């Protein structure tokens, strides 16, 4: 086995099969460091006791997300590189949801000593790939031992757009509700994985929804465009109903949704039919779509559609903000009840399936 030595450090080389416990923390940090892009002028990254970001006249958006093995991901479902990409995406999506631009992340990892260094490299290659896509960099973080499972924590900072941060609380009666992309696909991918259909699959339809679950895309460009117009905006991480509830609660408004207008693609409908499920429930309660939900004033609807078309992102009007409190969902001209048991609940032991 070839081992590259730098001073007293033992650093993993390409093709080498070593475990985290064999190299120690300093070599682990060095491995992470060399996989990342050079930080921009004015920033200070890995190597000092703290990172530094330059002052910003616009202020900073700050968010954080944690991924826990066997809670948020499973190694028999996801590759280390996919996990690295997704860990970045879910944080970038929070910045996009406020109309902002991601700039830098900090990441902390708790990892068992038996974990392969090759998998650590793949994980951070995935992060580097996603950060490059969104124009952000890794500035630092922490590495610690975990007795059995991995935990990956990412903090992100970004600049707000020219209008400042777009909040959940600004929706006004009469605003039209729009979503980007497609909804329910990520949950369709989850259903397949939970029934032992693994990535990449030989079916194009299966691959489409597996991709939605394992490698979502944050809508940064669409978020900055919609942020110029929207009264309120958020990303759809815990399911459409959950995000609508938050928008209604914080804004003191109600919403009326036309269920038949929710964008659900054929691949999602196919998976739902195969497993005897309603695809509308996938969209309403499934979560992890990381699409945007925006409240747009009626006078700016055409502009919103044009701006999103210009950045290659589909946008669909699904409802309207009302002054009648609550969530009202209409399907085929009849109101359907919102099922409070469905959807993702962070501290629930068991999750009721849509």
Helices and strands as residue ranges (DSSP letters): E 4-6, E 9-11, H 20-34, E 61-68, H 80-96, E 101-111, H 117-134, E 137-145, E 151-159, E 176-180, H 185-194, H 204-214, H 220-226, E 230-235, H 240-251, E 254-258, G 259-261, H 266-274, H 279-285, E 292-296, G 298-300, H 301-310, E 315-322, E 326-331, E 334-336
